[in-house]
Each structure stands twice: as structure tokens, then as C-alpha cells.
Amino acid sequence: MDKDWIELLVTDDPLEAEMIKDLLESGGIPIVLRSSKVTPYPVNIGKMGEIKVMVRNGDKEQAEEVLKEIDRG
């Protein structure tokens, strides 16, 4: 993966990760979801269940602002 992609947040909920991805992409912020999960094995323990939401370094501040606005309400 290109060096300019950085971790925005980590979640263990695939639905949450997809919702964040859809929200940020709808605002023009490219997102990559990374997971160590092996598809045939539904293991969600520790690092195997983590989903990393990655954004380009230049988009991190804007993405954090969008997520803060959602948290506010």
C-alpha cells in the first residue's frame, strides 16, 4: 500500500467500518478498509477482528472533522 495512506481509526464492527467508508466517500474522501480476517473463517478475536479505516495523509484532518460532526450529532 502506498506510504501516504494512514490509519484514521480501528473498529471491530464491519457494519460500522462500511458506514464510515460510505459517509466519507460520499464527501469525496477516498477510503481503504484493511483487515486480517480470512473470509472463510469468521474469527473476530483480537487483531483478527480489527478493521482499519485508512485515509490519505492529506485527507486525515478533513475526515476527522466529519467524524466529529457525526459524534456531535
Helices and strands as residue ranges (DSSP letters): E 5-11, H 14-26, E 31-35, G 46-49, E 51-56, G 57-59, H 60-72
